[in-house]
Amino acid sequence: MIFASNNQGKIKEIKSILKDYEIISLKEANISIEVEEDGQTFYENALKKAKAIYNITKQPALADDSGLCIKELKDWPGVNTHRFLGPNKTDRERNLAIIEKSKKLHSKEAEVVCILVYYDGKKVITGEGKITGNITLSPKGENGFGFDEIFEYNNKTLAELSSEEKNNISARKKAALDLLNKLNG
C-alpha cells in the first residue's frame, strides 16, 4: 500500500504499526504532490488523499487525517489542527497558540482523533481511533511530532513516551487496528 503522506512522523508511525504489511511512502513511490486538505471532516480529507494517490498509481492507497479536538472549545482545532495558524508555522508555534487558548478553559480535556482510509479503486474502508487526555500548559517531552508535546495521556505527554509506547496506545494505532479488522474481515 502507498501511504499518502509527506509527514515523516506519520510515515514512521504507520510503518511501525503496520509492520506486517509493505507500506510505501510517497517519496519511495517517487510521488511528489501535496493533496490539499480542504474537507470539513477528517474522513473527507483522508478519502481525498487516498483517491488522489490511487488515481496516480492505480495501487491501493492508505491515507489518514488526524487532529486534536478540545472538548470545551467544541472540538477546536479539529480538522484544522495543522492549519489553524496558516501556512509555514511550526509545531511549537501551533502548540503555544493552543496552550494560550486553553489557559482560560475550565476543562483541558481533549481527544486525539485519527481516521485512516484505504482505497483500491473499488472499496473504501475506514478505520477510526481516538484517545482522550488533557492539554498541558507547557510543552513536555522530546519524542513525537505535531501536538505530542502538549497532549497528556495517563500523566505523560505523548512526546514523553518512547515511540514504541506511543504506538501501542495512539489514535493512529487504534485506527489501524480498526481498519485491519474490516480489511481482513
LUMMAR-443720 format. One record per atom (N, C-alpha, C): residue number from 0; residue in three letters; atom name; x, y, z. Coordinates in nm, 3 decimals, decimal comma, padded with zeros to 5 digits. Last residue first. Layout:
BEGIN
   num   residu   atome         u         v         w
   NUM      ALA      CA         X         Y         Z
...
This chain:
BEGIN
   num   residu   atome         u         v         w
   184      GLY       N   -01,167   -00,878    00,745
   184      GLY      CA   -01,289   -00,942    00,794
   184      GLY       C   -01,385   -00,982    00,689
   183      ASN       N   -00,954   -00,728    00,671
   183      ASN      CA   -00,933   -00,874    00,674
   183      ASN       C   -01,061   -00,951    00,711
   182      LEU       N   -01,064   -00,473    00,688
   182      LEU      CA   -00,998   -00,514    00,565
   182      LEU       C   -00,984   -00,667    00,557
   181      LYS       N   -01,155   -00,462    00,952
   181      LYS      CA   -01,251   -00,452    00,842
   181      LYS       C   -01,192   -00,502    00,711
   180      ASN       N   -00,912   -00,488    01,089
   180      ASN      CA   -01,024   -00,578    01,119
   180      ASN       C   -01,125   -00,579    01,007
   179      LEU       N   -00,772   -00,269    00,983
   179      LEU      CA   -00,729   -00,405    00,952
   179      LEU       C   -00,837   -00,507    00,981
   178      LEU       N   -00,916   -00,052    01,099
   178      LEU      CA   -00,911   -00,069    00,954
   178      LEU       C   -00,874   -00,213    00,918
   177      ASP       N   -00,860   -00,096    01,371
   177      ASP      CA   -00,999   -00,093    01,324
   177      ASP       C   -01,004   -00,118    01,174
   176      LEU       N   -00,582   -00,067    01,364
   176      LEU      CA   -00,641   -00,195    01,405
   176      LEU       C   -00,786   -00,205    01,359
   175      ALA       N   -00,565    00,203    01,284
   175      ALA      CA   -00,506    00,098    01,200
   175      ALA       C   -00,565   -00,038    01,235
   174      ALA       N   -00,687    00,333    01,499
   174      ALA      CA   -00,747    00,344    01,366
   174      ALA       C   -00,696    00,234    01,274
   173      LYS       N   -00,504    00,267    01,700
   173      LYS      CA   -00,643    00,222    01,711
   173      LYS       C   -00,713    00,228    01,576
   172      LYS       N   -00,278    00,400    01,598
   172      LYS      CA   -00,276    00,254    01,617
   172      LYS       C   -00,418    00,200    01,624
   171      ARG       N   -00,371    00,663    01,608
   171      ARG      CA   -00,334    00,607    01,478
   171      ARG       C   -00,330    00,454    01,487
   170      ALA       N   -00,399    00,701    01,880
   170      ALA      CA   -00,520    00,702    01,799
   170      ALA       C   -00,491    00,641    01,661
   169      SER       N   -00,169    00,488    02,065
   169      SER      CA   -00,206    00,604    01,985
   169      SER       C   -00,339    00,587    01,912
   168      ILE       N   -00,054    00,286    02,211
   168      ILE      CA   -00,177    00,346    02,263
   168      ILE       C   -00,235    00,454    02,172
   167      ASN       N    00,175    00,193    02,085
   167      ASN      CA    00,087    00,095    02,147
   167      ASN       C   -00,047    00,153    02,191
   166      ASN       N    00,313    00,417    02,005
   166      ASN      CA    00,249    00,336    01,902
   166      ASN       C    00,155    00,231    01,959
   165      LYS       N    00,417    00,500    02,255
   165      LYS      CA    00,315    00,580    02,187
   165      LYS       C    00,240    00,496    02,085
   164      GLU       N    00,604    00,293    02,303
   164      GLU      CA    00,494    00,318    02,398
   164      GLU       C    00,381    00,395    02,330
   163      GLU       N    00,773    00,328    02,079
   163      GLU      CA    00,701    00,201    02,100
   163      GLU       C    00,582    00,221    02,194
   162      SER       N    00,875    00,584    02,123
   162      SER      CA    00,798    00,556    02,002
   162      SER       C    00,714    00,430    02,020
   161      SER       N    00,821    00,673    02,469
   161      SER      CA    00,905    00,621    02,361
   161      SER       C    00,815    00,597    02,240
   160      LEU       N    00,669    00,979    02,585
   160      LEU      CA    00,668    00,834    02,565
   160      LEU       C    00,771    00,794    02,460
   159      GLU       N    00,661    01,246    02,576
   159      GLU      CA    00,742    01,188    02,684
   159      GLU       C    00,749    01,036    02,673
   158      ALA       N    00,480    01,306    02,380
   158      ALA      CA    00,622    01,330    02,349
   158      ALA       C    00,715    01,279    02,459
   157      LEU       N    00,240    01,270    02,505
   157      LEU      CA    00,279    01,171    02,404
   157      LEU       C    00,427    01,185    02,369
   156      THR       N    00,291    01,336    02,854
   156      THR      CA    00,258    01,379    02,719
   156      THR       C    00,299    01,268    02,622
   155      LYS       N    00,143    01,158    03,126
   155      LYS      CA    00,261    01,187    03,044
   155      LYS       C    00,215    01,241    02,909
   154      ASN       N   -00,095    01,088    03,256
   154      ASN      CA    00,006    01,168    03,327
   154      ASN       C    00,138    01,188    03,253
   153      ASN       N   -00,256    00,966    03,052
   153      ASN      CA   -00,207    00,892    03,170
   153      ASN       C   -00,085    00,958    03,233
   152      TYR       N   -00,158    01,204    02,829
   152      TYR      CA   -00,236    01,080    02,838
   152      TYR       C   -00,175    00,999    02,954
   151      GLU       N   -00,151    01,528    02,701
   151      GLU      CA   -00,116    01,440    02,812
   151      GLU       C   -00,214    01,324    02,819
   150      PHE       N   -00,016    01,715    02,456
   150      PHE      CA   -00,129    01,626    02,482
   150      PHE       C   -00,087    01,522    02,585
   149      ILE       N    00,209    01,855    02,395
   149      ILE      CA    00,110    01,923    02,479
   149      ILE       C   -00,012    01,837    02,508
   148      GLU       N    00,374    01,708    02,229
   148      GLU      CA    00,436    01,768    02,348
   148      GLU       C    00,336    01,840    02,439
   147      ASP       N    00,214    01,636    02,009
   147      ASP      CA    00,251    01,535    02,109
   147      ASP       C    00,304    01,596    02,238
   146      PHE       N    00,132    01,787    01,796
   146      PHE      CA    00,091    01,833    01,929
   146      PHE       C    00,129    01,734    02,039
   145      GLY       N    00,404    01,713    01,590
   145      GLY      CA    00,272    01,775    01,600
   145      GLY       C    00,246    01,823    01,741
   144      PHE       N    00,585    01,437    01,737
   144      PHE      CA    00,571    01,548    01,644
   144      PHE       C    00,433    01,608    01,663
   143      GLY       N    00,823    01,241    01,932
   143      GLY      CA    00,697    01,270    01,864
   143      GLY       C    00,704    01,391    01,774
   142      ASN       N    01,013    01,345    02,220
   142      ASN      CA    00,976    01,250    02,114
   142      ASN       C    00,848    01,296    02,046
   141      GLU       N    01,050    01,515    02,431
   141      GLU      CA    01,132    01,537    02,312
   141      GLU       C    01,095    01,445    02,196
   140      GLY       N    00,856    01,690    02,682
   140      GLY      CA    00,899    01,573    02,606
   140      GLY       C    00,971    01,610    02,478
   139      LYS       N    00,608    01,943    02,697
   139      LYS      CA    00,693    01,848    02,770
   139      LYS       C    00,728    01,732    02,677
   138      PRO       N    00,484    02,277    02,706
   138      PRO      CA    00,532    02,163    02,629
   138      PRO       C    00,624    02,074    02,714
   137      SER       N    00,229    02,360    02,940
   137      SER      CA    00,365    02,384    02,891
   137      SER       C    00,409    02,259    02,816
   136      LEU       N   -00,020    02,285    03,005
   136      LEU      CA    00,003    02,430    02,993
   136      LEU       C    00,147    02,465    02,963
   135      THR       N   -00,175    02,016    02,823
   135      THR      CA   -00,085    02,067    02,927
   135      THR       C   -00,064    02,217    02,904
   134      ILE       N   -00,490    01,881    02,769
   134      ILE      CA   -00,391    01,975    02,719
   134      ILE       C   -00,306    02,020    02,837
   133      ASN       N   -00,562    01,529    02,817
   133      ASN      CA   -00,572    01,671    02,852
   133      ASN       C   -00,463    01,752    02,786
   132      GLY       N   -00,742    01,263    02,663
   132      GLY      CA   -00,644    01,311    02,759
   132      GLY       C   -00,669    01,457    02,790
   131      THR       N   -00,834    00,985    02,470
   131      THR      CA   -00,875    01,101    02,548
   131      THR       C   -00,768    01,135    02,650
   130      ILE       N   -00,808    00,875    02,134
   130      ILE      CA   -00,764    00,865    02,274
   130      ILE       C   -00,800    00,996    02,343
   129      LYS       N   -00,939    00,692    01,859
   129      LYS      CA   -00,941    00,810    01,946
   129      LYS       C   -00,875    00,776    02,078
   128      GLY       N   -00,976    00,587    01,521
   128      GLY      CA   -00,916    00,573    01,652
   128      GLY       C   -00,919    00,704    01,728
   127      GLU       N   -01,113    00,408    01,250
   127      GLU      CA   -01,116    00,525    01,337
   127      GLU       C   -01,053    00,493    01,471
   126      GLY       N   -01,095    00,320    00,908
   126      GLY      CA   -01,065    00,288    01,048
   126      GLY       C   -01,063    00,416    01,128
   125      THR       N   -01,267    00,225    00,613
   125      THR      CA   -01,229    00,329    00,708
   125      THR       C   -01,200    00,272    00,845
   124      ILE       N   -01,248    00,158    00,274
   124      ILE      CA   -01,256    00,101    00,408
   124      ILE       C   -01,196    00,203    00,505
   123      VAL       N   -01,380    00,138   -00,034
   123      VAL      CA   -01,335    00,237    00,063
   123      VAL       C   -01,355    00,174    00,200
   122      LYS       N   -01,314   -00,039   -00,334
   122      LYS      CA   -01,355   -00,038   -00,193
   122      LYS       C   -01,297    00,081   -00,119
   121      LYS       N   -01,206    00,047   -00,584
   121      LYS      CA   -01,343   -00,006   -00,570
   121      LYS       C   -01,393    00,012   -00,427
   120      GLY       N   -00,962    00,159   -00,556
   120      GLY      CA   -01,031    00,181   -00,682
   120      GLY       C   -01,175    00,133   -00,679
   119      ASP       N   -00,887    00,117   -00,297
   119      ASP      CA   -00,822    00,037   -00,401
   119      ASP       C   -00,889    00,051   -00,537
   118      TYR       N   -00,819    00,279    00,003
   118      TYR      CA   -00,893    00,285   -00,123
   118      TYR       C   -00,817    00,209   -00,229
   117      TYR       N   -00,856    00,338    00,344
   117      TYR      CA   -00,795    00,251    00,243
   117      TYR       C   -00,883    00,262    00,120
   116      VAL       N   -00,810    00,583    00,587
   116      VAL      CA   -00,892    00,537    00,475
   116      VAL       C   -00,806    00,457    00,378
   115      LEU       N   -00,826    00,667    00,926
   115      LEU      CA   -00,747    00,606    00,818
   115      LEU       C   -00,843    00,557    00,711
   114      ILE       N   -00,844    00,922    01,153
   114      ILE      CA   -00,922    00,846    01,056
   114      ILE       C   -00,827    00,797    00,949
   113      CYS       N   -00,802    01,006    01,486
   113      CYS      CA   -00,735    00,966    01,362
   113      CYS       C   -00,832    00,885    01,278
   112      VAL       N   -00,794    01,240    01,747
   112      VAL      CA   -00,877    01,162    01,656
   112      VAL       C   -00,795    01,132    01,532
   111      VAL       N   -00,749    01,302    02,076
   111      VAL      CA   -00,676    01,289    01,951
   111      VAL       C   -00,761    01,196    01,867
   110      GLU       N   -00,935    01,521    02,284
   110      GLU      CA   -00,920    01,391    02,217
   110      GLU       C   -00,824    01,406    02,101
   109      ALA       N   -00,930    01,679    02,607
   109      ALA      CA   -00,919    01,679    02,462
   109      ALA       C   -00,912    01,536    02,412
   108      GLU       N   -00,978    01,891    02,887
   108      GLU      CA   -00,999    01,761    02,823
   108      GLU       C   -00,998    01,773    02,671
   107      LYS       N   -00,950    02,102    03,050
   107      LYS      CA   -00,848    02,091    02,945
   107      LYS       C   -00,864    01,959    02,868
   106      SER       N   -01,208    02,311    03,167
   106      SER      CA   -01,160    02,173    03,145
   106      SER       C   -01,060    02,173    03,030
   105      HIS       N   -01,209    02,588    03,167
   105      HIS      CA   -01,240    02,515    03,291
   105      HIS       C   -01,186    02,374    03,281
   104      LEU       N   -00,964    02,786    03,001
   104      LEU      CA   -01,069    02,684    02,999
   104      LEU       C   -01,087    02,621    03,137
   103      LYS       N   -00,756    02,958    02,980
   103      LYS      CA   -00,877    03,008    03,047
   103      LYS       C   -00,989    02,903    03,055
   102      LYS       N   -00,561    02,815    02,834
   102      LYS      CA   -00,533    02,863    02,971
   102      LYS       C   -00,659    02,901    03,048
   101      SER       N   -00,608    02,758    02,568
   101      SER      CA   -00,656    02,663    02,668
   101      SER       C   -00,643    02,714    02,812
   100      LYS       N   -00,479    02,950    02,421
   100      LYS      CA   -00,626    02,945    02,413
   100      LYS       C   -00,684    02,855    02,522
    99      GLU       N   -00,215    02,879    02,485
    99      GLU      CA   -00,266    03,013    02,519
    99      GLU       C   -00,420    03,012    02,520
    98      ILE       N   -00,200    02,622    02,372
    98      ILE      CA   -00,184    02,641    02,517
    98      ILE       C   -00,246    02,775    02,559
    97      ILE       N   -00,226    02,690    02,101
    97      ILE      CA   -00,326    02,603    02,165
    97      ILE       C   -00,320    02,619    02,317
    96      ALA       N    00,008    02,839    02,068
    96      ALA      CA   -00,123    02,904    02,045
    96      ALA       C   -00,235    02,822    02,109
    95      LEU       N    00,198    02,641    02,115
    95      LEU      CA    00,191    02,756    02,206
    95      LEU       C    00,059    02,832    02,190
    94      ASN       N    00,145    02,474    01,894
    94      ASN      CA    00,124    02,426    02,031
    94      ASN       C    00,114    02,540    02,131
    93      ARG       N    00,219    02,638    01,677
    93      ARG      CA    00,080    02,592    01,691
    93      ARG       C    00,052    02,549    01,835
    92      GLU       N    00,493    02,665    01,737
    92      GLU      CA    00,406    02,784    01,728
    92      GLU       C    00,259    02,746    01,744
    91      ARG       N    00,574    02,393    01,725
    91      ARG      CA    00,585    02,468    01,851
    91      ARG       C    00,495    02,592    01,849
    90      ASP       N    00,534    02,332    01,455
    90      ASP      CA    00,456    02,261    01,557
    90      ASP       C    00,458    02,341    01,687
    89      THR       N    00,535    02,643    01,266
    89      THR      CA    00,598    02,525    01,325
    89      THR       C    00,502    02,457    01,423
    88      LYS       N    00,384    02,749    00,962
    88      LYS      CA    00,402    02,763    01,106
    88      LYS       C    00,461    02,633    01,159
    87      ASN       N    00,316    02,746    00,689
    87      ASN      CA    00,455    02,768    00,731
    87      ASN       C    00,475    02,795    00,879
    86      PRO       N   -00,021    02,882    00,684
    86      PRO      CA    00,090    02,802    00,633
    86      PRO       C    00,224    02,839    00,697
    85      GLY       N   -00,234    02,912    00,980
    85      GLY      CA   -00,191    02,945    00,846
    85      GLY       C   -00,069    02,863    00,806
    84      LEU       N   -00,321    02,821    01,217
    84      LEU      CA   -00,241    02,944    01,221
    84      LEU       C   -00,197    02,989    01,081
    83      PHE       N   -00,453    02,585    01,145
    83      PHE      CA   -00,531    02,695    01,203
    83      PHE       C   -00,454    02,826    01,214
    82      ARG       N   -00,340    02,351    01,036
    82      ARG      CA   -00,351    02,470    00,952
    82      ARG       C   -00,411    02,593    01,020
    81      HIS       N   -00,346    02,128    01,194
    81      HIS      CA   -00,217    02,162    01,132
    81      HIS       C   -00,220    02,298    01,061
    80      THR       N   -00,618    02,130    01,277
    80      THR      CA   -00,508    02,129    01,373
    80      THR       C   -00,376    02,174    01,312
    79      ASN       N   -00,863    02,129    01,148
    79      ASN      CA   -00,767    02,234    01,112
    79      ASN       C   -00,644    02,237    01,202
    78      VAL       N   -01,020    01,940    01,262
    78      VAL      CA   -00,972    01,911    01,127
    78      VAL       C   -00,868    02,014    01,080
    77      GLY       N   -00,944    02,067    01,580
    77      GLY      CA   -01,004    01,961    01,499
    77      GLY       C   -00,938    01,940    01,365
    76      PRO       N   -00,889    02,257    01,771
    76      PRO      CA   -00,880    02,298    01,631
    76      PRO       C   -00,925    02,190    01,533
    75      TRP       N   -01,234    02,226    01,869
    75      TRP      CA   -01,131    02,306    01,803
    75      TRP       C   -00,994    02,255    01,850
    74      ASP       N   -01,447    02,102    02,002
    74      ASP      CA   -01,355    02,020    01,922
    74      ASP       C   -01,256    02,099    01,837
    73      LYS       N   -01,551    02,312    02,159
    73      LYS      CA   -01,633    02,249    02,054
    73      LYS       C   -01,545    02,178    01,951
    72      LEU       N   -01,385    02,367    02,367
    72      LEU      CA   -01,380    02,457    02,250
    72      LEU       C   -01,452    02,397    02,130
    71      GLU       N   -01,405    02,158    02,539
    71      GLU      CA   -01,469    02,284    02,578
    71      GLU       C   -01,470    02,387    02,464
    70      LYS       N   -01,248    01,958    02,392
    70      LYS      CA   -01,391    01,946    02,421
    70      LYS       C   -01,458    02,081    02,446
    69      ILE       N   -01,038    01,978    02,129
    69      ILE      CA   -01,053    02,023    02,267
    69      ILE       C   -01,202    02,035    02,296
    68      CYS       N   -00,878    01,761    01,930
    68      CYS      CA   -01,012    01,816    01,949
    68      CYS       C   -01,032    01,849    02,097
    67      LEU       N   -00,630    01,725    01,691
    67      LEU      CA   -00,656    01,747    01,832
    67      LEU       C   -00,792    01,815    01,845
    66      GLY       N   -00,616    01,487    01,421
    66      GLY      CA   -00,605    01,615    01,485
    66      GLY       C   -00,643    01,611    01,631
    65      SER       N   -00,578    01,344    01,092
    65      SER      CA   -00,588    01,336    01,238
    65      SER       C   -00,575    01,475    01,296
    64      ASP       N   -00,610    01,132    00,825
    64      ASP      CA   -00,616    01,269    00,871
    64      ASP       C   -00,642    01,258    01,020
    63      ASP       N   -00,443    00,912    00,596
    63      ASP      CA   -00,503    00,946    00,725
    63      ASP       C   -00,522    01,096    00,735
    62      ALA       N   -00,455    00,653    00,352
    62      ALA      CA   -00,434    00,792    00,390
    62      ALA       C   -00,497    00,815    00,527
    61      LEU       N   -00,345    00,422    00,118
    61      LEU      CA   -00,386    00,440    00,256
    61      LEU       C   -00,356    00,585    00,291
    60      ALA       N   -00,419    00,254   -00,187
    60      ALA      CA   -00,363    00,368   -00,113
    60      ALA       C   -00,425    00,374    00,026
    59      PRO       N   -00,339    00,020   -00,439
    59      PRO      CA   -00,410    00,052   -00,315
    59      PRO       C   -00,339    00,162   -00,238
    58      GLN       N   -00,262    00,177   -00,754
    58      GLN      CA   -00,228    00,082   -00,649
    58      GLN       C   -00,308    00,118   -00,524
    57      LYS       N   -00,270    00,372   -00,942
    57      LYS      CA   -00,357    00,254   -00,963
    57      LYS       C   -00,319    00,141   -00,869
    56      THR       N   -00,138    00,617   -00,914
    56      THR      CA   -00,061    00,492   -00,915
    56      THR       C   -00,138    00,368   -00,957
    55      ILE       N   -00,327    00,826   -00,929
    55      ILE      CA   -00,194    00,842   -00,989
    55      ILE       C   -00,129    00,705   -01,012
    54      ASN       N   -00,546    00,729   -00,792
    54      ASN      CA   -00,564    00,774   -00,930
    54      ASN       C   -00,432    00,795   -01,002
    53      TYR       N   -00,434    00,686   -00,537
    53      TYR      CA   -00,478    00,573   -00,618
    53      TYR       C   -00,489    00,613   -00,765
    52      ILE       N   -00,400    00,954   -00,461
    52      ILE      CA   -00,282    00,868   -00,481
    52      ILE       C   -00,319    00,744   -00,562
    51      ALA       N   -00,667    01,040   -00,450
    51      ALA      CA   -00,570    01,111   -00,535
    51      ALA       C   -00,449    01,022   -00,564
    50      LYS       N   -00,779    00,867   -00,261
    50      LYS      CA   -00,825    00,861   -00,400
    50      LYS       C   -00,725    00,929   -00,494
    49      ALA       N   -00,640    00,952   -00,029
    49      ALA      CA   -00,631    00,812   -00,075
    49      ALA       C   -00,671    00,801   -00,222
    48      LYS       N   -00,721    01,225   -00,011
    48      LYS      CA   -00,579    01,189   -00,030
    48      LYS       C   -00,565    01,047   -00,084
    47      LYS       N   -01,000    01,197    00,027
    47      LYS      CA   -00,948    01,275   -00,086
    47      LYS       C   -00,803    01,238   -00,116
    46      LEU       N   -01,005    01,052    00,268
    46      LEU      CA   -01,057    00,992    00,145
    46      LEU       C   -01,003    01,065    00,022
    45      ALA       N   -00,898    01,244    00,444
    45      ALA      CA   -00,830    01,116    00,424
    45      ALA       C   -00,876    01,050    00,294
    44      ASN       N   -01,092    01,450    00,425
    44      ASN      CA   -00,953    01,475    00,389
    44      ASN       C   -00,878    01,345    00,360
    43      GLU       N   -01,326    01,319    00,515
    43      GLU      CA   -01,322    01,380    00,380
    43      GLU       C   -01,178    01,401    00,335
    42      TYR       N   -01,248    01,244    00,780
    42      TYR      CA   -01,279    01,143    00,678
    42      TYR       C   -01,268    01,202    00,537
    41      PHE       N   -01,228    01,488    00,910
    41      PHE      CA   -01,108    01,406    00,895
    41      PHE       C   -01,129    01,304    00,783
    40      THR       N   -01,423    01,739    00,734
    40      THR      CA   -01,405    01,633    00,833
    40      THR       C   -01,273    01,561    00,809
    39      GLN       N   -01,425    01,919    00,534
    39      GLN      CA   -01,483    01,963    00,660
    39      GLN       C   -01,466    01,861    00,772
    38      GLY       N   -01,127    01,949    00,327
    38      GLY      CA   -01,252    01,889    00,370
    38      GLY       C   -01,299    01,944    00,504
    37      ASP       N   -00,886    02,025    00,230
    37      ASP      CA   -00,988    02,129    00,242
    37      ASP       C   -01,124    02,074    00,282
    36      GLU       N   -00,583    01,963    00,188
    36      GLU      CA   -00,679    01,913    00,286
    36      GLU       C   -00,782    02,021    00,313
    35      GLU       N   -00,436    01,896   -00,119
    35      GLU      CA   -00,492    01,999   -00,032
    35      GLU       C   -00,598    01,940    00,059
    34      VAL       N   -00,163    01,687   -00,144
    34      VAL      CA   -00,306    01,697   -00,167
    34      VAL       C   -00,362    01,799   -00,068
    33      GLU       N    00,129    01,729   -00,289
    33      GLU      CA    00,069    01,760   -00,160
    33      GLU       C   -00,079    01,780   -00,188
    32      ILE       N    00,353    01,509   -00,456
    32      ILE      CA    00,239    01,600   -00,455
    32      ILE       C    00,196    01,621   -00,310
    31      SER       N    00,555    01,327   -00,578
    31      SER      CA    00,583    01,450   -00,502
    31      SER       C    00,466    01,547   -00,517
    30      ILE       N    00,648    00,999   -00,580
    30      ILE      CA    00,533    01,088   -00,597
    30      ILE       C    00,560    01,212   -00,512
    29      ASN       N    00,815    00,775   -00,554
    29      ASN      CA    00,851    00,885   -00,645
    29      ASN       C    00,731    00,974   -00,680
    28      ALA       N    00,766    00,606   -00,354
    28      ALA      CA    00,693    00,578   -00,478
    28      ALA       C    00,721    00,685   -00,584
    27      GLU       N    00,908    00,724   -00,150
    27      GLU      CA    00,957    00,595   -00,201
    27      GLU       C    00,889    00,556   -00,332
    26      LYS       N    00,737    00,944   -00,111
    26      LYS      CA    00,874    00,965   -00,159
    26      LYS       C    00,930    00,837   -00,219
    25      LEU       N    00,510    00,818   -00,008
    25      LEU      CA    00,502    00,889   -00,137
    25      LEU       C    00,641    00,908   -00,195
    24      SER       N    00,603    00,493    00,123
    24      SER      CA    00,574    00,636    00,135
    24      SER       C    00,564    00,699   -00,003
    23      ILE       N    00,455    00,182    00,154
    23      ILE      CA    00,547    00,263    00,075
    23      ILE       C    00,507    00,409    00,090
    22      ILE       N    00,438   -00,105    00,340
    22      ILE      CA    00,388    00,032    00,330
    22      ILE       C    00,496    00,114    00,259
    21      GLU       N    00,360   -00,423    00,359
    21      GLU      CA    00,455   -00,338    00,288
    21      GLU       C    00,391   -00,201    00,266
    20      TYR       N    00,286   -00,539    00,689
    20      TYR      CA    00,245   -00,501    00,554
    20      TYR       C    00,354   -00,418    00,489
    19      ASP       N    00,364   -00,567    00,946
    19      ASP      CA    00,341   -00,690    00,872
    19      ASP       C    00,299   -00,665    00,727
    18      LYS       N    00,368   -00,311    01,056
    18      LYS      CA    00,495   -00,371    01,017
    18      LYS       C    00,480   -00,503    00,940
    17      LEU       N    00,198   -00,097    01,120
    17      LEU      CA    00,159   -00,195    01,018
    17      LEU       C    00,281   -00,270    00,965
    16      ILE       N    00,349    00,053    01,305
    16      ILE      CA    00,221   -00,006    01,346
    16      ILE       C    00,180   -00,118    01,250
    15      SER       N    00,566    00,137    01,146
    15      SER      CA    00,589    00,059    01,268
    15      SER       C    00,462   -00,015    01,310
    14      LYS       N    00,439    00,279    00,946
    14      LYS      CA    00,523    00,164    00,909
    14      LYS       C    00,550    00,076    01,030
    13      ILE       N    00,320    00,477    01,099
    13      ILE      CA    00,232    00,382    01,029
    13      ILE       C    00,313    00,259    00,984
    12      GLU       N    00,546    00,618    01,204
    12      GLU      CA    00,449    00,552    01,291
    12      GLU       C    00,371    00,445    01,217
    11      LYS       N    00,672    00,712    00,969
    11      LYS      CA    00,745    00,625    01,061
    11      LYS       C    00,648    00,548    01,151
    10      ILE       N    00,464    00,874    00,869
    10      ILE      CA    00,516    00,761    00,790
    10      ILE       C    00,587    00,662    00,881
     9      LYS       N    00,437    01,068    01,070
     9      LYS      CA    00,326    00,976    01,041
     9      LYS       C    00,374    00,852    00,966
     8      GLY       N    00,691    01,191    01,046
     8      GLY      CA    00,647    01,132    01,172
     8      GLY       C    00,535    01,031    01,151
     7      GLN       N    00,690    01,290    00,783
     7      GLN      CA    00,784    01,183    00,820
     7      GLN       C    00,746    01,115    00,952
     6      ASN       N    00,438    01,353    00,573
     6      ASN      CA    00,476    01,378    00,712
     6      ASN       C    00,562    01,262    00,761
     5      ASN       N    00,330    01,303    00,337
     5      ASN      CA    00,468    01,352    00,332
     5      ASN       C    00,520    01,381    00,472
     4      SER       N    00,114    01,034    00,249
     4      SER      CA    00,158    01,138    00,343
     4      SER       C    00,302    01,177    00,312
     3      ALA       N   -00,035    00,781    00,175
     3      ALA      CA   -00,048    00,915    00,117
     3      ALA       C   -00,014    01,023    00,218
     2      PHE       N    00,124    00,489    00,130
     2      PHE      CA    00,072    00,575    00,236
     2      PHE       C    00,079    00,719    00,189
     1      ILE       N    00,043    00,224   -00,070
     1      ILE      CA    00,113    00,351   -00,067
     1      ILE       C    00,045    00,438    00,038
     0      MET       N    00,084   -00,118    00,000
     0      MET      CA    00,000    00,000    00,000
     0      MET       C    00,088    00,123    00,000
